[in-house]
Amino acid sequence: MKIYNFKDLTQQELKKLCSRSISDDNLVKSRTEEIINNVKSNGDNALLSYAQQFDNIELSSLFIDKNELAKIAKQIPSSVKSAIDTAYQNIHTFHASQLKQEDKVETMPGVTCWREARAIERVGLYIPGGTAVLPSTFLMLGIPAKIAGCKEIVVCSPPQQDGKVNCYIAYVATLLNIEKVYLVGGAQAVAAMAYGTESIPQVYKIFGPGNRYVTEAKKQVQNSVAIDMPAGPSEVLVLADDTAIPSYVAADLLAQAEHGTDSQSILTVTSNDTANKIIQEVETQLLALPRKDIATAAIANSYVMLVDDLSQGMEFSNLYAPEHLILATEKHEVLIPLISNAGSVFLGNLTPESAGDYASGTNHTLPTSAFAKAYSGVSIDTFIKKITFQHLSVNGLKNISNTVEILAEAEGLQAHKNAVSIRLKELS
């Protein structure tokens, strides 16, 4: 991993280091646009063709129904079933706590305003299944969708080599009482949910992480459907000082690196000595990983940022705006107020990112590529919209009328003024 020194870098150099752009981004955009247009025009036929092209599968059906999902789910090992059940409970507990009824507010005597939540009626969940099958993502998206009260949940996930879904995905589907899982992956899945096909219903909002094609597709369909966020290749920034434990930090960096070759694991550290110890640990642990080749490519895509102190480290972290931020220091409490931009934060040496990825209860569907500067991770709020209400009593109408009439007249909108005036006249 190449080492940079924060104080030696210009603003332009820092900006370039914080950029996640890749040389073939334009090619990804054009290919994604082509896939979306094909799905819009040819529907199921396009999806079946892409299954052959990308997944090497000739599908007889684009979905697995509830009965077959239940059969596949029975194949799950008892230890994995138990782990999923525990994760389900923790995630459900955390997200259920987010449901809150807002109070009614009397803004002036007789004028009452409030908001009420309504679930988005039909949502689409994309569950990745390329180099790694992710039942954890299914939990992270499906649980808040259910708690929010979404009436229809459309699930898309790439088919496995047998033309089915993994037993872990099937088991989560049974826990969530999902009717069907559609065997579609990549940009084509996003297009299908955005515009609908003969088999797949059009949804109102699309959720879920994925590769660069999935992320690009979500960006391109935003004129037709809402998306949770532009969640692309995964990333972590670990801020470490001399109280960090090198083997722990190395494991955290590699945990992110094994997601994919375009993942990034950024080490921000307060001393060269600590940096070298961590790099040595990365090299040692890397050799034992089953996904060593993927992790090696991701580490080559990553770097070390040397900073003078933790405060300067936070300055860089806020510029980078990481999806995951790990504070590998015993001084993490004093750093919390300094965090402006991060998807999810992991505090101290005993809090690995994988705890949040699977089972602590927080959501792991998070903004990447510096979108943490403007986006939050998935929560109950992501699956609902808020409707405002107001009610005026006789006294309320009289109290607010003069203000409304004057402002309406100032803007030259006579009908707006009349809507108040005619009521006042009737009352008098």
C-alpha positions as CSV (number, residue, x, y, z in Angstrom):
1,M,0.0,0.0,0.0
2,K,1.4,3.4,-1.0
3,I,1.9,5.8,1.9
4,Y,1.0,9.5,1.5
5,N,1.6,12.3,4.0
6,F,-1.5,14.5,4.5
7,K,0.4,17.7,5.1
8,D,2.5,17.3,1.9
9,L,-0.5,17.1,-0.4
10,T,-2.2,19.9,-2.3
11,Q,-6.0,20.3,-2.3
12,Q,-6.1,19.0,-5.9
13,E,-4.0,16.0,-4.9
14,L,-6.3,15.3,-2.0
15,K,-9.4,15.6,-4.2
16,K,-7.9,13.1,-6.6
17,L,-7.1,10.6,-3.9
18,C,-10.7,10.9,-2.5
19,S,-12.2,10.3,-6.0
20,R,-13.4,6.8,-6.7
21,S,-13.5,7.3,-10.5
22,I,-12.1,4.5,-12.6
23,S,-10.7,4.8,-16.1
24,D,-13.5,2.9,-17.8
25,D,-16.4,4.7,-16.1
26,N,-17.7,6.0,-19.5
27,L,-17.7,2.5,-20.9
28,V,-19.8,1.4,-17.9
29,K,-22.2,4.2,-18.5
30,S,-22.8,3.4,-22.1
31,R,-23.1,-0.3,-21.6
32,T,-25.6,0.3,-18.7
33,E,-27.7,2.6,-20.9
34,E,-27.8,-0.1,-23.6
35,I,-29.0,-2.7,-21.1
36,I,-31.7,-0.4,-19.7
37,N,-33.0,0.4,-23.2
38,N,-33.1,-3.3,-24.1
39,V,-35.1,-4.2,-21.0
40,K,-37.5,-1.3,-21.6
41,S,-38.1,-2.5,-25.1
42,N,-38.0,-6.3,-24.8
43,G,-39.0,-7.0,-21.2
44,D,-38.7,-10.6,-20.1
45,N,-37.0,-11.7,-23.3
46,A,-34.1,-9.3,-22.6
47,L,-33.8,-10.6,-19.0
48,L,-33.7,-14.3,-20.2
49,S,-31.1,-13.3,-22.8
50,Y,-28.9,-11.6,-20.1
51,A,-29.2,-14.6,-17.9
52,Q,-27.6,-16.7,-20.6
53,Q,-25.0,-14.0,-21.4
54,F,-24.0,-13.0,-17.9
55,D,-25.0,-15.9,-15.6
56,N,-24.5,-18.8,-18.1
57,I,-28.0,-20.0,-17.2
58,E,-30.9,-20.9,-19.5
59,L,-33.9,-20.1,-17.3
60,S,-37.3,-21.6,-17.8
61,S,-38.9,-19.1,-15.4
62,L,-37.8,-15.7,-14.1
63,F,-38.9,-16.3,-10.5
64,I,-39.0,-18.8,-7.7
65,D,-42.4,-18.9,-5.9
66,K,-43.1,-19.1,-2.2
67,N,-43.6,-22.9,-2.1
68,E,-40.2,-23.6,-3.8
69,L,-38.5,-21.0,-1.6
70,A,-39.7,-22.9,1.4
71,K,-38.3,-26.2,0.0
72,I,-34.9,-24.7,-0.7
73,A,-34.9,-23.0,2.7
74,K,-35.0,-26.4,4.4
75,Q,-31.5,-27.2,3.1
76,I,-30.0,-24.5,5.4
77,P,-27.5,-25.8,8.0
78,S,-28.8,-25.4,11.5
79,S,-25.8,-23.2,12.6
80,V,-26.5,-20.7,9.8
81,K,-30.2,-20.7,10.5
82,S,-29.5,-19.9,14.1
83,A,-27.1,-17.1,13.1
84,I,-29.7,-15.6,10.7
85,D,-32.4,-15.8,13.4
86,T,-30.2,-13.8,15.8
87,A,-29.3,-11.2,13.2
88,Y,-32.9,-10.9,12.2
89,Q,-33.9,-10.2,15.8
90,N,-31.2,-7.6,16.4
91,I,-31.9,-5.8,13.1
92,H,-35.6,-5.8,13.8
93,T,-35.2,-4.4,17.3
94,F,-33.0,-1.6,16.1
95,H,-35.2,-0.6,13.2
96,A,-38.5,-1.0,15.0
97,S,-37.2,1.7,17.5
98,Q,-37.2,4.2,14.6
99,L,-41.0,4.2,14.2
100,K,-42.2,7.4,16.0
101,Q,-45.4,9.3,15.8
102,E,-44.7,13.1,15.6
103,D,-46.6,15.5,17.8
104,K,-49.2,17.9,16.5
105,V,-48.0,21.5,16.7
106,E,-50.2,24.6,17.1
107,T,-48.2,27.2,15.2
108,M,-50.6,30.0,16.3
109,P,-53.9,29.8,18.1
110,G,-56.3,27.7,16.1
111,V,-53.7,26.7,13.5
112,T,-52.6,23.0,13.9
113,C,-50.0,21.3,11.8
114,W,-48.5,17.8,11.9
115,R,-46.9,15.0,9.8
116,E,-47.8,11.4,9.4
117,A,-45.8,8.6,7.9
118,R,-47.0,6.4,5.1
119,A,-45.1,3.4,3.7
120,I,-44.0,3.4,0.1
121,E,-46.5,0.9,-1.3
122,R,-44.3,-1.0,-3.8
123,V,-40.5,-1.3,-3.3
124,G,-37.8,-3.2,-5.2
125,L,-34.9,-4.9,-3.3
126,Y,-31.7,-5.8,-5.2
127,I,-29.8,-8.6,-3.4
128,P,-26.3,-9.1,-4.9
129,G,-25.2,-12.6,-5.7
130,G,-22.2,-12.4,-7.8
131,T,-18.9,-13.5,-6.3
132,A,-20.6,-13.6,-2.9
133,V,-24.2,-14.4,-1.9
134,L,-25.4,-11.8,0.6
135,P,-28.4,-13.0,2.7
136,S,-27.3,-10.2,5.2
137,T,-28.3,-7.6,2.6
138,F,-31.7,-9.3,2.3
139,L,-32.2,-8.9,6.0
140,M,-31.0,-5.3,6.0
141,L,-33.5,-4.3,3.3
142,G,-36.4,-6.6,3.9
143,I,-36.8,-6.1,7.6
144,P,-37.2,-2.3,7.5
145,A,-39.5,-2.6,4.5
146,K,-41.7,-5.0,6.5
147,I,-41.7,-2.8,9.6
148,A,-42.5,0.3,7.6
149,G,-45.5,-1.5,6.1
150,C,-44.7,-1.7,2.4
151,K,-47.5,-3.6,0.8
152,E,-45.6,-5.2,-2.1
153,I,-41.9,-6.1,-1.9
154,V,-40.3,-7.1,-5.2
155,V,-37.0,-9.0,-4.8
156,C,-34.4,-9.5,-7.5
157,S,-31.2,-11.6,-7.1
158,P,-28.9,-13.2,-9.7
159,P,-29.5,-17.0,-10.3
160,Q,-27.0,-19.5,-9.0
161,Q,-25.4,-22.1,-11.2
162,D,-28.4,-24.4,-10.7
163,G,-30.8,-21.8,-11.8
164,K,-32.2,-21.3,-8.3
165,V,-31.3,-19.1,-5.3
166,N,-29.0,-20.0,-2.4
167,C,-30.7,-21.7,0.6
168,Y,-29.7,-18.7,2.8
169,I,-31.5,-16.3,0.5
170,A,-34.5,-18.7,0.4
171,Y,-34.6,-18.9,4.2
172,V,-34.6,-15.1,4.6
173,A,-37.4,-14.9,2.1
174,T,-39.4,-17.3,4.2
175,L,-38.7,-15.2,7.4
176,L,-39.9,-12.1,5.5
177,N,-42.9,-13.9,4.0
178,I,-41.8,-12.9,0.5
179,E,-44.0,-14.2,-2.3
180,K,-41.4,-14.5,-5.1
181,V,-37.7,-14.0,-5.7
182,Y,-36.9,-12.9,-9.3
183,L,-33.8,-14.5,-10.8
184,V,-32.3,-11.3,-12.3
185,G,-29.1,-9.5,-11.5
186,G,-27.0,-6.5,-12.5
187,A,-28.2,-3.4,-14.3
188,Q,-31.0,-5.5,-16.0
189,A,-32.6,-6.1,-12.6
190,V,-32.6,-2.4,-11.8
191,A,-34.1,-1.6,-15.3
192,A,-36.8,-4.3,-14.8
193,M,-37.9,-2.9,-11.4
194,A,-37.8,0.7,-12.7
195,Y,-39.9,0.1,-15.8
196,G,-41.6,-3.3,-15.3
197,T,-41.7,-6.3,-17.6
198,E,-44.3,-9.0,-18.3
199,S,-43.2,-10.8,-15.1
200,I,-41.7,-8.1,-12.8
201,P,-43.9,-5.3,-11.5
202,Q,-42.7,-1.7,-11.7
203,V,-41.8,-0.3,-8.3
204,Y,-41.8,3.1,-6.8
205,K,-38.4,3.0,-5.2
206,I,-35.3,0.7,-5.6
207,F,-33.0,-0.3,-2.8
208,G,-29.8,-2.3,-2.5
209,P,-26.1,-2.2,-3.2
210,G,-24.3,-3.7,-6.2
211,N,-21.4,-3.5,-8.6
212,R,-20.6,-0.5,-10.7
213,Y,-23.3,-1.5,-13.3
214,V,-26.0,-1.7,-10.6
215,T,-25.0,1.7,-9.2
216,E,-24.9,3.3,-12.7
217,A,-28.3,1.8,-13.5
218,K,-29.8,3.3,-10.4
219,K,-28.4,6.7,-11.3
220,Q,-29.8,6.4,-14.8
221,V,-33.4,5.4,-13.9
222,Q,-33.9,8.2,-11.3
223,N,-36.1,10.2,-13.7
224,S,-38.6,7.3,-13.5
225,V,-38.2,5.8,-10.0
226,A,-36.7,6.8,-6.7
227,I,-33.6,5.1,-5.3
228,D,-32.3,4.7,-1.8
229,M,-28.8,6.1,-2.6
230,P,-26.0,5.6,-5.2
231,A,-24.4,2.6,-3.3
232,G,-21.5,1.2,-5.3
233,P,-18.3,-0.7,-4.5
234,S,-17.7,-1.0,-0.8
235,E,-15.1,1.0,1.2
236,V,-13.7,1.5,4.6
237,L,-11.5,4.1,6.2
238,V,-9.7,3.1,9.4
239,L,-8.3,5.9,11.6
240,A,-5.6,4.4,13.9
241,D,-3.1,5.7,16.4
242,D,-0.6,3.9,18.6
243,T,-3.4,2.4,20.8
244,A,-4.7,0.5,17.8
245,I,-4.0,-3.3,17.5
246,P,-2.3,-3.9,14.2
247,S,-3.7,-7.4,13.6
248,Y,-7.2,-6.1,14.3
249,V,-6.8,-3.2,11.8
250,A,-5.3,-5.4,9.2
251,A,-8.3,-7.8,9.5
252,D,-10.7,-4.9,9.1
253,L,-8.9,-3.6,6.0
254,L,-9.0,-7.1,4.4
255,A,-12.6,-7.6,5.4
256,Q,-13.5,-4.7,3.1
257,A,-11.0,-5.7,0.4
258,E,-12.5,-9.2,-0.1
259,H,-15.8,-7.7,-1.2
260,G,-14.5,-7.0,-4.7
261,T,-11.5,-5.9,-6.7
262,D,-12.9,-2.3,-6.9
263,S,-13.3,-2.0,-3.1
264,Q,-11.1,0.4,-1.2
265,S,-9.5,0.0,2.2
266,I,-8.0,3.3,3.4
267,L,-5.7,3.3,6.4
268,T,-5.3,6.7,8.1
269,V,-2.6,6.5,10.7
270,T,-0.7,8.8,13.1
271,S,2.8,7.2,12.8
272,N,5.0,5.4,10.3
273,D,5.8,2.8,12.8
274,T,2.1,1.8,13.3
275,A,1.5,2.0,9.6
276,N,4.3,-0.5,8.9
277,K,3.1,-2.9,11.5
278,I,-0.4,-2.9,10.1
279,I,0.9,-3.3,6.5
280,Q,3.0,-6.3,7.6
281,E,-0.1,-7.8,9.2
282,V,-2.1,-7.2,6.0
283,E,0.5,-9.1,4.0
284,T,0.5,-12.0,6.4
285,Q,-3.2,-12.3,6.8
286,L,-3.8,-11.9,3.0
287,L,-2.0,-15.2,2.3
288,A,-4.6,-17.2,4.2
289,L,-7.7,-15.8,2.6
290,P,-9.8,-17.9,0.2
291,R,-10.6,-14.7,-1.7
292,K,-7.0,-13.7,-1.7
293,D,-6.9,-12.7,-5.4
294,I,-9.9,-10.4,-5.0
295,A,-8.5,-8.9,-1.8
296,T,-5.0,-8.4,-3.3
297,A,-6.5,-6.4,-6.2
298,A,-8.5,-4.2,-3.8
299,I,-5.5,-3.6,-1.6
300,A,-3.6,-2.5,-4.7
301,N,-6.5,0.0,-5.2
302,S,-6.0,1.3,-1.7
303,Y,-3.5,3.4,0.2
304,V,-2.2,4.7,3.6
305,M,-2.6,8.4,4.7
306,L,-0.1,9.5,7.3
307,V,-1.4,12.3,9.6
308,D,0.1,14.3,12.4
309,D,-2.7,13.5,14.9
310,L,-6.2,12.1,15.2
311,S,-7.8,15.5,14.6
312,Q,-6.0,15.8,11.2
313,G,-7.1,12.2,10.5
314,M,-10.7,13.3,11.0
315,E,-10.1,16.2,8.7
316,F,-9.1,13.7,5.9
317,S,-11.9,11.3,6.8
318,N,-14.5,14.0,6.3
319,L,-13.0,14.8,2.9
320,Y,-13.0,11.1,1.9
321,A,-16.6,10.6,3.4
322,P,-16.3,6.8,3.9
323,E,-19.0,4.3,3.7
324,H,-17.6,2.7,6.9
325,L,-15.4,4.5,9.4
326,I,-13.5,2.6,12.0
327,L,-11.9,4.6,14.9
328,A,-9.2,2.2,16.0
329,T,-8.2,4.1,19.0
330,E,-8.9,4.3,22.7
331,K,-9.7,8.0,22.3
332,H,-12.7,7.4,20.0
333,E,-15.2,9.2,22.2
334,V,-13.5,12.6,21.8
335,L,-13.6,12.1,18.0
336,I,-17.3,11.6,17.7
337,P,-18.2,15.3,17.5
338,L,-15.6,15.8,14.7
339,I,-17.4,13.3,12.4
340,S,-19.3,15.1,9.7
341,N,-19.4,12.6,6.8
342,A,-19.6,8.8,7.2
343,G,-22.1,6.1,6.5
344,S,-21.7,4.1,9.6
345,V,-19.1,4.4,12.4
346,F,-17.4,1.7,14.5
347,L,-15.9,2.8,17.8
348,G,-12.8,1.3,19.4
349,N,-10.6,-1.7,19.0
350,L,-13.3,-4.2,19.8
351,T,-15.9,-3.1,17.2
352,P,-15.2,-4.6,13.8
353,E,-17.1,-3.5,10.8
354,S,-18.3,-7.0,10.2
355,A,-20.5,-6.7,13.4
356,G,-22.5,-4.0,11.6
357,D,-22.4,-5.9,8.4
358,Y,-24.2,-8.8,9.9
359,A,-25.8,-8.6,13.3
360,S,-25.4,-5.6,15.6
361,G,-28.7,-4.2,14.3
362,T,-27.6,-1.2,12.3
363,N,-28.1,-1.2,8.6
364,H,-25.2,-2.1,6.2
365,T,-26.7,-0.5,3.1
366,L,-24.8,2.7,3.1
367,P,-23.7,5.6,0.9
368,T,-20.3,5.0,-0.9
369,S,-18.2,7.1,-3.3
370,A,-18.3,10.2,-0.9
371,F,-22.1,10.3,-1.1
372,A,-22.0,10.1,2.7
373,K,-21.6,13.9,2.4
374,A,-25.3,14.1,1.5
375,Y,-27.0,10.6,2.1
376,S,-27.8,8.5,5.1
377,G,-27.8,4.7,5.2
378,V,-31.0,2.7,4.8
379,S,-33.4,3.0,7.7
380,I,-37.2,2.9,8.3
381,D,-37.2,6.5,7.0
382,T,-36.0,5.3,3.6
383,F,-39.1,3.2,3.2
384,I,-41.6,5.8,4.1
385,K,-42.7,9.3,3.1
386,K,-44.1,12.0,5.3
387,I,-47.4,13.7,4.6
388,T,-48.1,17.0,6.2
389,F,-51.5,18.0,7.6
390,Q,-53.0,21.3,8.7
391,H,-56.4,22.3,10.2
392,L,-57.7,25.8,10.9
393,S,-60.5,26.5,13.3
394,V,-62.6,29.7,13.0
395,N,-60.2,31.4,15.4
396,G,-57.2,30.0,13.4
397,L,-58.5,31.3,10.1
398,K,-59.1,34.8,11.6
399,N,-55.6,34.8,13.2
400,I,-53.7,33.8,10.0
401,S,-55.8,35.5,7.4
402,N,-54.2,38.9,7.4
403,T,-50.7,37.4,6.9
404,V,-51.8,35.2,4.0
405,E,-53.8,38.0,2.3
406,I,-50.8,40.4,2.5
407,L,-48.3,37.9,1.2
408,A,-50.6,36.7,-1.6
409,E,-51.2,40.2,-2.8
410,A,-47.5,41.0,-2.6
411,E,-46.9,38.1,-5.0
412,G,-49.7,39.1,-7.3
413,L,-51.7,36.0,-6.7
414,Q,-55.2,37.3,-6.2
415,A,-56.9,33.9,-6.2
416,H,-54.8,32.9,-3.3
417,K,-55.9,36.0,-1.4
418,N,-59.5,35.3,-2.4
419,A,-59.4,31.8,-1.0
420,V,-59.0,33.4,2.5
421,S,-61.1,36.5,2.0
422,I,-64.2,34.6,0.8
423,R,-64.2,32.4,3.9
424,L,-63.8,35.4,6.2
425,K,-66.7,37.2,4.5
426,E,-68.9,34.1,4.9
427,L,-68.0,33.9,8.6
428,S,-68.7,37.5,9.2
